[in-house]
C-alpha cells in the first residue's frame, strides 16, 4: 500500500501530527494526568499506520488492526458478512474497556457520545474500503477518491478527539458498546415477535 506507507515513513508514530498537519495537542492536562496516554490512545498518524499494518504498537493499535482485517474480509467475502460482523463484538468490547482506565473527567469536560469503539470501528471500515479500492481500482478514479476522502474525514475526527482528550475538555463514556449490542438484540427480538404470532395463528 504505497500511499499509506509513504505517510508512515514520513511521520514517526511518536510525532503528534496527522496526514493533514493537524495542530499538535498539548502534552498534559491540569493535575498532571495525560488522559490519552492513560487509555493508550495513539496519535492519529500512529493509528492510521497501524491500520495499514505498519508500526503496530499498543493495545488500541492492535485492536484497530484486527477490525481492519475483519472489515477487509467482509469486502472480499460478502457472503460471510454476518459471521464476520459477530467477530467485531469482542474487539469492540475490549476497546470500550480501555476507556475505563481513564482518570475521572474534569467538571467541565464533555462526553464524546459515540464512544471510542464506535469511532475506531468506523475508521477501520473506511480504511479497509480505501485499501481494497486502492489495490483493485484506478487510483485516480472517483470511487477511490471518495473512499480516501471519507477516511481523511474520520481521521480528522479522531485527531480532534485525541487533542480534546489530552487537553481534558472531553472524556470517553464507557459502556457504549454494550448499549449498542443491547439495542440490536431488542430490535431483533421485536422483529421476531410478530412473526411468531402470525405463524401461531395459521396453525
C-alpha positions in Angstrom: 0.0 0.0 0.0 2.4 2.7 -1.2 0.2 5.7 -0.4 -0.2 4.8 3.3 3.4 3.6 3.6 4.7 6.9 2.4 2.8 8.7 5.2 4.1 6.3 7.8 7.7 6.7 6.6 7.4 10.5 6.7 5.9 10.8 10.2 7.2 9.0 13.2 4.5 7.4 15.4 5.8 9.4 18.3 5.0 12.7 16.5 1.7 14.4 17.2 0.8 15.2 13.6 -1.7 13.9 11.1 -1.9 13.4 7.3 -3.4 16.9 7.1 -1.0 18.5 9.6 -3.5 18.7 12.4 -2.1 21.0 15.2 -0.1 19.3 17.9 -2.1 18.7 21.1 -0.9 19.8 24.5 1.3 17.2 26.2 -0.5 17.2 29.6 -3.6 18.4 31.3 -4.2 20.1 34.6 -3.3 17.9 37.6 -0.5 16.1 35.7 -2.7 13.4 34.0 -2.4 12.7 30.3 -5.7 11.2 29.5 -4.8 9.9 26.1 -1.7 8.2 27.4 -3.7 6.6 30.2 -6.0 4.9 27.7 -3.1 4.0 25.5 -4.6 6.3 22.8 -2.2 6.6 19.9 -1.8 9.8 18.0 -3.6 9.9 14.6 -0.6 9.1 12.5 0.3 6.1 14.6 -3.3 4.8 14.5 -3.5 5.1 10.7 -0.2 3.4 10.2 -1.2 0.6 12.4 -4.4 0.1 10.4 -2.2 -0.2 7.3 -0.1 -2.9 9.1 2.8 -0.6 9.9 4.3 0.0 13.3 1.6 -1.7 15.3 2.3 -0.8 18.9 0.0 -0.6 21.9 -3.4 -2.2 22.7 -5.6 0.2 20.7 -3.4 -0.1 17.6 -3.6 -3.9 17.7 -7.4 -3.9 18.1 -7.8 -1.4 15.3 -5.7 -3.5 13.0 -7.9 -6.5 13.9 -11.0 -4.5 13.0 -9.5 -3.6 9.6 -8.8 -7.2 8.9 -12.4 -8.2 9.7 -13.8 -5.5 7.5 -11.5 -6.4 4.6 -12.6 -10.0 4.9 -16.2 -8.7 4.7 -15.4 -6.9 1.5 -13.8 -9.9 0.0 -16.4 -12.4 1.3 -19.7 -10.6 1.5 -21.5 -13.9 1.8 -20.0 -14.4 5.2 -20.8 -10.9 6.4 -23.0 -11.9 9.4 -20.3 -14.2 10.8 -17.6 -11.6 10.4 -19.7 -8.9 12.0 -20.0 -11.2 15.0 -16.2 -11.2 15.3 -16.3 -7.5 15.8 -18.1 -7.6 19.1 -15.3 -8.9 21.4 -12.9 -6.5 19.7 -15.2 -3.5 20.3 -15.9 -4.6 23.9 -12.1 -4.6 24.5 -11.8 -1.1 23.0 -14.7 0.0 25.2 -13.0 -1.5 28.3 -9.9 0.7 27.6 -11.9 3.8 28.4 -12.4 2.6 32.0 -8.6 3.2 32.6 -9.1 6.9 32.2 -8.9 9.2 35.3 -12.2 10.9 36.2 -13.1 13.7 33.8 -13.0 17.3 35.0 -16.2 19.1 35.9 -16.3 21.0 32.6 -15.4 18.1 30.3 -18.0 17.0 27.7 -18.6 13.3 26.7 -17.8 12.0 23.3 -21.2 10.4 22.9 -20.4 7.9 20.1 -17.7 6.3 22.2 -14.2 5.3 21.2 -15.0 1.8 20.0 -17.6 3.1 17.5 -15.2 5.7 16.1 -12.4 3.1 15.7 -14.8 0.8 14.0 -15.9 3.4 11.5 -12.3 4.3 10.9 -11.4 0.6 10.4 -14.2 0.1 7.9 -13.2 3.3 6.0 -9.6 2.1 6.0 -10.4 -1.4 4.8 -12.5 0.0 1.9 -9.9 2.6 0.9 -7.1 0.0 1.0 -9.0 -2.5 -1.1 -10.1 0.1 -3.7 -6.5 1.3 -4.0 -5.4 -2.2 -5.0 -8.3 -3.1 -7.3 -9.3 0.2 -8.9 -7.9 3.2 -10.8 -6.0 5.3 -8.3 -7.3 8.5 -10.0 -10.9 7.2 -10.1 -13.9 8.8 -8.3 -14.6 5.7 -6.2 -11.0 5.7 -4.8 -11.2 9.5 -4.2 -14.4 9.2 -2.3 -13.1 6.4 -0.1 -9.9 8.2 0.8 -11.8 11.4 1.4 -14.1 9.6 3.9 -11.0 8.1 5.6 -9.4 11.5 5.9 -12.6 13.0 7.4 -12.7 10.3 10.1 -9.0 10.6 10.7 -9.6 14.3 11.4 -12.5 13.4 13.8 -10.2 11.1 15.7 -7.5 13.8 15.7 -9.9 16.3 17.2 -10.9 13.8 19.9 -7.3 12.9 20.6 -6.5 16.6 21.1 -9.5 17.2 23.3 -8.9 14.1 25.5 -5.3 15.2 26.1 -6.5 18.7 26.9 -9.0 17.2 29.4 -12.0 19.0 27.8 -13.7 15.8 26.6 -14.0 12.3 28.0 -14.9 8.9 26.7 -18.0 7.3 28.3 -17.7 3.6 29.0 -20.4 1.0 28.2 -21.4 2.4 24.8 -20.7 -0.9 23.0 -22.8 -2.9 25.5 -25.7 -0.4 25.0 -25.4 -0.8 21.2 -25.4 -4.6 21.4 -28.5 -4.5 23.7 -30.4 -2.2 21.3 -29.6 -4.5 18.4 -30.8 -7.6 20.4 -34.0 -5.9 21.4 -34.6 -4.8 17.8 -34.1 -8.4 16.6 -36.5 -9.7 19.3 -39.2 -7.2 18.5 -39.0 -8.2 14.8 -39.3 -11.9 15.7 -42.4 -11.4 18.0 -44.9 -10.5 15.2 -43.6 -13.4 13.0 -44.2 -15.8 15.9 -47.8 -14.6 16.4 -48.6 -14.9 12.7 -47.3 -18.4 12.5 -49.2 -19.4 15.6 -52.4 -18.0 14.1 -52.1 -20.1 11.0 -51.9 -23.4 12.7 
